[in-house]
Amino acid sequence: MRDFQLPGRSEVIAANGLCATSHPLAAKVAIQTLEAGGNAVDAALAGAVLLGICEPQMTGIGGDLFALISPADGAEIVSLNGSGRAPRATDANALRSAGHSVMPLRAAHAVTVPGAIDAICRLSADHGRIGLAATLAPAIHYAEAGVPVAARVAFDWGNDAETLQGAARQHYLFDGKAPRPGQVFRAPGQAEVLRRVASEGRAGFYEGEVADDMIAALNALEGVHHADDFAAVEATYGAPVSGPYRGVELVEHPPNGQGATAILMAGILAQFDLASLDPFGAERAHIEAEAAKLAYDARNRFLADPDHAPRAAHLLDPETAKKLAALIDPDRAMASPTEISEAVHRDTVYITVVDRDRMAVSLIYSIFHGFGSGIASEKFGILLQNRGAGFSLEEGHPNEAGPGKRPMHTIIPGMIRRDGQLEMPFGVMGGAYQPNGHARFLSNLVDYEMDPQAAIDAPRSFADKGELAVERGYSDAVRAALEEKGHKVVIPRTAIGGAQAIRIDRGNGVLVGASDPRKDGCALGY
């Protein structure tokens, strides 16, 4: 239990239903949907689509969506992959010939066809209760009436505003500038698109005027997108992947998402007696950083569209985790995970909802980088993701950009099972940080017996691109100790990630929600 004399948040406890997400309006809408007779899928979709209006720098209908869904009995979990594919005219050789060694971040080449709307339509039809029109109604209302810009959203908006180009600057800037907290953002073009989807289904987005608007914006910037690419979008169901961690089971979305990376990293951490270490000390942060380097190196080698990733199962093999863990020096940071592991290998929103029947949804919905590609359609203002930046341009790589392929994705919804029964849907936002965030959250719960809110509140660190970002929640002494171990330590400009979780307390018959103070949102129940 937290010290009530210090700043912090209490967990939210409710009996009938609960939502945890990164914006309070979305949490409110999700609970209202439950109260009106919707189930967890209806509520999660209603809240998620609204998040695209509340946090347009993070997500929107021009993005992708991944979900894990558990029915009321908590035994089965299914995954839905709502990630889009590269246009059929994608040519990696042409991109290399044009001088690209990596996929460009802010170009039409980085825009895969948005998959979120097809996934939303499919989830509503297959698992929802109240119908698409009722589910989309709140987002249509707020897109038209407007949403006051929240504090963290304004901060992110200002950081990423310069990435907006062309029509996107008219749709997402206020007199050429990012909004201040409290200014009202409206998206009437998106309201119209959502009205069409509500009445016509996926055809309202992937065919006709709306699709033509997106294609025209992309083709004007040398994109190779075609109407057939949009018409062919199809979300796909699959079986989740999972791995054990000290008596619980970490359940993740399968590739092309990077959930297997989280399982591998947790498997590496399981080789160390973390519980004996200070949870906020340098030793634990160092081991976590080294584990992340090794797990992410493996991800970069093997993760791709599952139709093109023959060795992805290597990441889930417990022996892989054991062999990688043996490479970690507890006293010294590794310089290059790629070299030492060779012998072994030879900005996003999240929403979780649980309803009175204990149906649970873990859903993540994103346009990738802040404001995605920075490209928006002229008429409707649909901001387009840059998920194609997740492709490799290395010839022969399983994740090499190619026609109709899905890129490696950073977004991963998660769940925790105990004794075969769902205990907690959860998610961690933050792009590349997400697998690290999943493993850290899991370790906080299991190794240090933190409650979900404390596990989310705890300070974070992340080894990425040659630096170890260490939040201000750590002491200067810890930063100095990490530097002595050879890490290049920096204090990040932006808090690392964001997280949400709901614990199903079957013994007391209640739900316990937790929401990250790094974001504007909350947990809310009834």
C-alpha positions in Angstrom: 0.0 0.0 0.0 1.3 3.5 -0.9 2.2 6.1 1.6 -0.8 8.5 1.7 1.4 11.3 2.8 3.3 11.3 -0.4 2.1 12.2 -4.0 0.7 9.2 -5.8 -2.4 7.4 -7.1 -4.6 4.8 -5.5 -5.8 1.9 -7.5 -9.4 2.1 -8.7 -11.7 -0.6 -7.5 -15.0 -1.5 -9.1 -17.4 -4.4 -9.2 -19.2 -4.1 -12.5 -16.8 -2.9 -15.1 -13.6 -1.0 -15.5 -11.5 0.8 -18.1 -8.0 2.1 -17.9 -6.6 4.3 -20.6 -4.5 7.4 -21.3 -7.3 10.1 -21.6 -10.2 10.6 -19.1 -12.8 11.3 -21.8 -12.1 7.9 -23.4 -12.3 6.2 -20.0 -15.7 7.9 -19.4 -17.0 6.9 -22.8 -16.0 3.3 -22.3 -17.8 3.1 -18.9 -20.9 4.8 -20.4 -20.8 2.2 -23.1 -20.8 -0.6 -20.5 -23.6 1.1 -18.5 -25.7 1.3 -21.7 -25.5 -2.5 -22.2 -22.3 -2.8 -24.3 -19.7 -5.4 -23.5 -15.9 -5.0 -23.1 -15.3 -5.0 -26.8 -17.9 -2.3 -27.5 -16.4 -0.2 -24.7 -12.8 -0.6 -25.8 -13.6 0.3 -29.4 -15.7 3.3 -28.3 -12.8 4.6 -26.1 -10.1 3.7 -28.6 -11.6 5.6 -31.6 -12.2 8.6 -29.4 -8.5 8.5 -28.4 -7.7 9.4 -32.0 -9.5 12.7 -31.4 -8.1 13.2 -27.9 -4.5 12.2 -28.8 -4.2 12.7 -32.5 -0.4 12.7 -32.3 -0.5 9.2 -31.0 -3.2 7.4 -33.0 -6.1 7.7 -35.4 -8.1 6.0 -38.1 -5.1 6.2 -40.4 -3.3 3.8 -38.2 -3.2 0.1 -37.1 -4.7 -1.8 -34.2 -3.8 -5.0 -32.4 -6.0 -6.7 -29.7 -6.2 -9.6 -27.4 -9.7 -10.7 -26.3 -10.6 -13.0 -23.5 -14.2 -14.3 -23.2 -16.0 -14.3 -19.9 -14.6 -17.5 -18.6 -11.0 -16.2 -18.8 -9.6 -19.4 -20.2 -9.2 -18.7 -23.9 -7.4 -15.7 -25.4 -7.6 -14.8 -29.1 -5.6 -12.2 -31.0 -6.6 -9.9 -33.8 -4.0 -8.4 -36.1 -5.3 -5.2 -37.6 -2.0 -4.1 -39.1 -1.9 -3.0 -42.7 0.3 -4.1 -45.5 2.7 -2.5 -47.9 1.3 -1.5 -51.3 1.6 -4.2 -53.9 3.9 -2.0 -55.9 6.5 -1.7 -53.1 10.0 -2.4 -54.4 12.9 -2.5 -52.0 15.4 -2.5 -54.9 13.9 0.7 -56.2 14.2 2.3 -52.8 17.8 1.2 -52.5 18.5 2.6 -56.0 17.0 5.9 -54.9 19.7 6.1 -52.2 17.8 4.8 -49.2 19.6 2.5 -46.8 16.8 2.5 -44.3 13.1 3.2 -44.8 12.4 7.0 -44.7 10.3 8.0 -41.7 8.2 10.9 -43.1 7.7 9.9 -46.7 4.8 8.1 -48.5 7.1 5.1 -48.8 6.7 4.6 -45.1 2.9 4.5 -45.2 1.4 1.0 -45.0 -2.3 0.8 -45.8 -4.2 1.6 -42.5 -5.6 -1.5 -40.9 -7.4 -0.1 -37.8 -10.8 0.5 -39.3 -11.1 -3.0 -40.7 -10.1 -4.4 -37.3 -12.7 -2.2 -35.6 -15.5 -3.3 -37.9 -14.5 -7.0 -37.5 -14.2 -6.8 -33.7 -17.6 -5.1 -33.4 -19.3 -7.6 -35.7 -17.7 -10.7 -34.2 -17.5 -9.9 -30.5 -19.5 -6.7 -29.8 -23.1 -6.4 -28.6 -24.4 -2.9 -29.5 -23.4 -2.5 -33.1 -20.9 -0.2 -34.9 -23.1 2.9 -35.1 -23.6 3.0 -31.3 -19.9 2.3 -30.7 -18.7 5.1 -33.0 -21.3 7.7 -31.9 -19.2 9.2 -29.0 -16.2 9.7 -31.2 -18.3 11.3 -33.9 -19.8 13.7 -31.4 -16.4 14.7 -29.9 -14.8 15.0 -33.4 -17.5 17.5 -34.3 -17.9 19.3 -31.0 -14.2 19.3 -30.1 -12.0 18.1 -27.3 -9.9 20.4 -25.0 -6.3 19.6 -25.5 -4.9 18.0 -22.3 -1.5 18.8 -20.8 0.6 15.8 -21.8 -1.1 15.9 -25.3 -0.1 19.5 -25.7 3.5 18.7 -24.7 3.7 15.9 -27.2 2.0 18.0 -29.9 4.6 20.7 -29.5 7.5 18.2 -29.7 6.2 16.7 -33.0 4.5 19.6 -34.7 7.3 20.1 -37.2 6.8 16.7 -38.7 3.4 17.8 -40.1 3.5 18.6 -43.8 1.1 19.9 -46.4 -2.6 19.5 -45.6 -1.7 18.1 -42.2 -0.6 21.5 -41.0 -4.0 22.9 -41.8 -5.8 20.1 -40.0 -3.6 19.7 -36.9 -2.1 23.2 -36.2 -3.7 26.3 -34.8 -2.6 29.3 -36.9 0.6 27.4 -37.7 1.3 26.4 -34.1 0.8 23.5 -31.8 -2.2 24.1 -29.3 -1.8 25.1 -25.7 -3.5 23.1 -23.0 -7.2 23.9 -23.0 -7.5 24.9 -26.6 -10.2 22.9 -28.4 -9.3 20.6 -31.2 -12.0 19.6 -33.7 -11.9 17.1 -36.6 -15.1 17.5 -38.6 -13.6 15.6 -41.5 -13.0 12.6 -39.4 -16.5 12.9 -37.9 -17.8 12.5 -41.5 -15.6 9.5 -42.2 -16.7 7.8 -39.0 -20.4 8.5 -39.9 -19.8 6.7 -43.2 -18.1 3.8 -41.5 -21.1 3.6 -39.0 -23.5 3.3 -41.9 -21.5 1.5 -44.6 -19.0 -0.5 -42.6 -15.5 -0.9 -43.8 -16.5 0.2 -47.4 -17.0 3.7 -46.0 -13.3 3.9 -45.4 -11.6 1.6 -47.9 -13.6 2.4 -51.0 -14.9 5.5 -52.7 -14.3 9.1 -51.8 -12.5 8.5 -48.5 -10.0 6.0 -49.9 -9.5 8.2 -53.0 -8.6 11.1 -50.6 -5.9 9.1 -48.9 -4.5 7.7 -52.1 -4.3 11.1 -53.8 -2.3 12.5 -50.8 0.1 9.6 -51.0 0.5 9.5 -54.8 1.2 13.2 -54.8 4.3 12.4 -52.7 5.6 9.5 -54.9 3.6 6.8 -53.1 2.8 3.7 -55.0 -0.6 3.1 -53.3 -3.6 1.9 -55.3 -7.3 1.5 -54.7 -6.8 -2.3 -54.8 -4.4 -2.1 -51.9 -7.1 -0.4 -49.8 -9.8 -2.7 -50.9 -7.7 -5.8 -49.9 -7.1 -4.8 -46.2 -8.2 -7.6 -43.9 -7.6 -8.0 -40.2 -6.7 -11.6 -39.2 -7.2 -13.7 -36.1 -4.5 -15.8 -34.6 -3.3 -17.6 -31.5 -1.3 -15.6 -29.0 2.2 -16.5 -28.0 3.2 -16.9 -24.3 6.0 -17.7 -22.0 6.4 -18.5 -18.2 7.8 -16.1 -15.6 8.1 -17.4 -12.0 4.7 -19.0 -11.7 2.7 -16.8 -14.1 2.3 -16.8 -17.9 3.0 -13.7 -20.0 0.6 -13.7 -23.0 1.5 -11.6 -26.0 0.3 -10.9 -29.6 2.1 -13.0 -32.1 4.4 -11.6 -34.9 4.5 -9.3 -36.8 4.1 -7.5 -33.4 7.1 -7.6 -31.1 5.4 -9.5 -28.2 7.9 -12.3 -28.6 10.6 -9.8 -27.7 8.9 -9.2 -24.3 8.7 -12.9 -23.7 12.4 -13.4 -24.6 13.4 -10.5 -22.3 11.4 -11.8 -19.4 13.0 -15.2 -20.0 16.5 -13.6 -19.8 15.5 -11.7 -16.6 14.2 -14.9 -15.1 17.8 -16.2 -15.0 18.7 -13.6 -12.3 17.7 -13.3 -8.7 16.1 -9.9 -9.2 14.1 -10.1 -6.0 17.3 -9.9 -4.0 18.2 -6.6 -5.7 17.0 -3.0 -4.9 14.1 -2.5 -7.3 15.3 1.1 -7.9 19.0 0.4 -7.7 21.8 0.4 -10.3 22.2 -3.4 -10.3 18.7 -4.2 -11.4 18.7 -1.3 -14.0 21.9 -2.6 -15.4 20.7 -6.2 -15.8 17.5 -5.0 -17.4 19.4 -2.8 -19.8 21.7 -5.7 -20.9 18.7 -8.0 -21.3 16.9 -5.4 -23.4 20.0 -5.0 -25.7 20.1 -8.8 -26.3 16.3 -9.2 -26.7 16.0 -6.3 -29.1 19.0 -7.5 -31.2 17.2 -10.8 -31.6 14.0 -9.0 -32.5 15.9 -7.1 -35.2 17.2 -10.3 -36.7 14.1 -12.4 -36.8 10.8 -10.6 -36.4 8.8 -9.9 -39.5 5.5 -10.7 -41.2 4.9 -14.3 -40.0 4.7 -15.5 -43.6 8.3 -14.4 -44.0 9.8 -15.1 -40.6 10.8 -18.8 -40.4 12.9 -18.4 -37.2 10.6 -16.3 -35.1 10.0 -19.4 -32.8 13.7 -19.1 -31.8 12.7 -16.1 -29.7 10.3 -18.2 -27.7 12.7 -21.0 -27.0 13.7 -21.0 -23.2 17.2 -22.2 -24.2 17.6 -19.0 -26.2 16.9 -16.9 -23.1 19.3 -18.9 -21.0 22.1 -18.7 -23.5 21.6 -14.9 -23.9 21.4 -14.4 -20.1 24.8 -16.1 -19.8 26.3 -13.3 -21.9 25.5 -10.6 -19.4 28.3 -9.2 -17.2 26.7 -7.9 -14.0 29.5 -5.3 -13.6 30.0 -4.1 -17.2 27.8 -2.8 -20.0 28.2 -4.6 -23.4 29.3 -2.5 -26.3 27.6 -4.5 -29.1 24.9 -7.1 -28.5 25.1 -8.1 -32.2 28.7 -9.2 -31.9 28.6 -11.1 -28.6 25.2 -12.9 -29.4 26.2 -14.1 -32.8 26.9 -17.7 -31.6 23.5 -17.9 -29.9 21.5 -16.8 -33.0 23.6 -18.2 -35.7 4.1 7.6 -29.7 0.7 4.9 -29.4 -2.4 4.6 -27.2 -3.6 1.7 -25.1 -7.0 0.9 -23.6 -8.0 -2.1 -21.5 -11.6 -2.9 -20.5 -13.1 -5.7 -18.4 -16.9 -5.9 -18.1 -19.3 -7.4 -15.5 -19.1 -10.8 -17.2 -15.3 -10.6 -17.0 -14.8 -10.4 -20.7 -11.5 -8.6 -21.1 -9.9 -6.6 -23.9 -6.3 -5.5 -24.3 -6.1 -3.2 -27.3 -3.4 -1.0 -28.7 -3.9 1.5 -31.5 -1.2 3.6 -33.1 0.1 5.7 -36.0 3.7 4.9 -34.9 5.9 8.0 -34.6 4.4 11.3 -33.4 1.8 12.3 -36.0 2.9 9.2 -38.0 4.2 10.1 -41.4 3.1 13.7 -41.0 1.0 13.2 -44.1 -2.8 13.8 -44.0 -5.4 13.5 -46.7 -6.7 16.8 -48.1 -10.4 16.7 -47.6 -11.0 14.5 -44.5 -7.7 15.2 -42.7 -6.9 11.5 -42.1 -3.4 11.4 -40.6 -1.5 8.5 -42.1 0.8 6.2 -40.1 4.4 5.5 -41.0 4.5 1.8 -40.0 6.4 1.0 -43.1 9.4 2.5 -41.3 9.4 -0.8 -39.4 10.7 -2.6 -42.6 14.3 -3.3 -43.3 16.0 -2.4 -46.6 18.7 -5.1 -46.0 18.4 -7.4 -49.0 17.2 -10.9 -48.0 16.2 -9.9 -44.5 12.9 -11.6 -43.4 11.6 -8.1 -42.7 12.7 -6.6 -46.0 10.1 -4.3 -47.5 8.1 -6.0 -50.1 4.7 -6.1 -51.8 1.8 -6.9 -49.5 4.0 -7.6 -46.5 3.3 -6.5 -42.9 6.2 -4.7 -41.3 7.6 -5.6 -37.8 5.4 -3.7 -35.4 6.2 -2.2 -32.0 2.7 -2.2 -30.7 1.9 -5.1 -28.4 -1.2 -5.6 -26.1 -0.4 -8.0 -23.2 -2.2 -10.2 -20.7 -1.1 -12.2 -17.6 -2.5 -15.6 -16.8 -2.1 -17.6 -13.6 -3.0 -21.3 -13.3 -4.6 -21.1 -16.8 -7.0 -18.3 -16.0 -6.7 -14.6 -17.0 -5.5 -12.4 -14.2 -4.7 -9.1 -15.9 -4.9 -7.4 -19.2 -2.2 -4.7 -19.5 -0.3 -2.6 -21.9 2.7 -0.3 -22.0 2.9 2.4 -24.6 6.2 4.0 -25.9 7.2 2.6 -29.3 10.4 0.5 -29.0 10.2 0.6 -25.2 7.1 -1.7 -25.1 8.8 -5.1 -24.7 11.1 -3.7 -22.1 8.1 -2.1 -20.4 6.2 -5.4 -20.4 9.1 -7.2 -18.8 9.7 -4.5 -16.2 6.0 -4.3 -15.3 5.9 -8.1 -14.9 9.0 -8.1 -12.8 7.7 -5.3 -10.6 4.5 -7.4 -10.0 6.2 -10.8 -9.5 9.7 -10.1 -8.1 8.8 -7.1 -5.9 5.2 -7.9 -5.2 4.1 -4.4 -6.2 0.4 -3.7 -6.8 -0.4 -2.7 -10.4 -0.5 1.0 -9.7 2.9 1.0 -7.9 4.3 -1.2 -10.7 3.3 1.4 -13.2 4.4 4.4 -11.1 7.9 3.1 -10.5 10.7 4.9 -12.3 11.9 3.5 -15.6 15.1 3.2 -17.6 15.6 2.0 -21.2 18.8 1.1 -23.2 18.3 2.1 -26.8 20.5 3.4 -29.6 23.7 3.4 -27.5 22.3 5.3 -24.5 20.6 4.4 -21.3 17.7 6.7 -20.6 17.1 7.0 -16.9 14.1 8.8 -15.6 14.4 11.5 -12.9 12.7 9.1 -10.5 16.1 7.4 -10.0 18.7 9.0 -7.8 21.9 10.7 -9.0 23.8 8.0 -7.2 22.2 5.3 -9.3 23.0 7.2 -12.5 26.6 7.6 -11.4 26.8 3.8 -10.6 25.4 3.0 -14.1 28.0 5.2 -15.7 30.7 3.4 -13.8 29.5 0.2 -15.4 30.0 1.7 -18.8 26.6 3.0 -19.7 26.1 6.3 -21.5 23.4 7.7 -19.1 21.0 10.4 -20.2 17.8 11.9 -18.6 15.1 11.6 -21.2 13.3 14.8 -22.3 10.0 12.9 -22.2 8.8 10.3 -19.6 9.4 6.8 -20.8 6.2 5.2 -22.1 2.8 4.9 -20.4 0.9 2.0 -19.0 -2.6 0.7 -18.0 -3.7 -2.4 -16.3 -6.7 -4.1 -14.8 -6.4 -6.9 -12.3 -9.3 -9.4 -12.0 -9.7 -10.1 -8.3 -11.8 -13.2 -8.5 -11.6 -13.8 -4.7 -13.3 -10.5 -3.8 -15.3 -10.3 -7.0 -13.9 -6.9 -8.0 -11.7 -5.3 -10.6 -8.6 -3.3 -9.7 -7.5 -0.7 -12.3 -4.2 1.2 -12.6 -3.3 4.1 -14.9 0.1 5.8 -15.6 0.6 9.3 -14.2 3.0 9.9 -17.1 -0.2 10.3 -19.3 -3.4 12.4 -18.9 -5.6 9.4 -18.4 -7.1 7.4 -15.5 -8.8 4.2 -14.5 -12.5 4.4 -14.1 -15.1 1.9 -13.1 -18.7 1.5 -12.0 
